[in-house]
Amino acid sequence: MTTGDYVQRWREDRGWFQRELAKRLGWDQAKVSRVERGVVQPSLRDLKSLARVFAQPLDLVLRIGSRAA
């Protein structure tokens, strides 16, 4: 699974639309879409934000993000 696959899965598991996730992260909806589609890879700062918003261990999110790099 890619970083985007995880982001999409975690978002859908919570019943959130891309818009809602974007608001929680301080991103725009287009960025969420680009990450989920694998067009862009999240930065380290973005990965930290994702860990916080999804209540996932930071080391897990960093491992997922590093596999995509």
C-alpha positions, -999 to 999 in steps of 0.1 A, spaced: 0 0 0 11 35 -7 10 65 16 -20 78 -3 -37 44 1 -33 46 39 -45 82 40 -76 74 20 -83 43 42 -79 61 75 -100 90 62 -128 67 50 -127 46 82 -136 78 100 -163 87 75 -146 120 65 -147 136 31 -115 150 16 -127 184 25 -130 176 62 -96 160 63 -81 190 46 -97 214 71 -83 193 100 -48 194 84 -49 230 73 -45 219 37 -68 224 7 -89 196 -6 -68 194 -38 -37 185 -17 -55 157 0 -66 144 -34 -30 146 -48 -16 127 -18 -43 100 -20 -36 96 -57 1 95 -52 8 126 -73 27 141 -45 44 127 -14 37 143 19 66 162 35 79 153 70 58 181 84 28 167 66 34 132 79 36 145 114 2 162 109 -13 131 95 -1 111 125 -17 137 148 -50 139 130 -54 101 126 -41 93 161 -15 70 146 20 64 160 44 88 144 69 60 137 43 41 118 34 71 96 71 79 90 77 43 80 48 44 55 60 77 42 96 66 38 86 35 17 70 59 -8 101 80 -11 
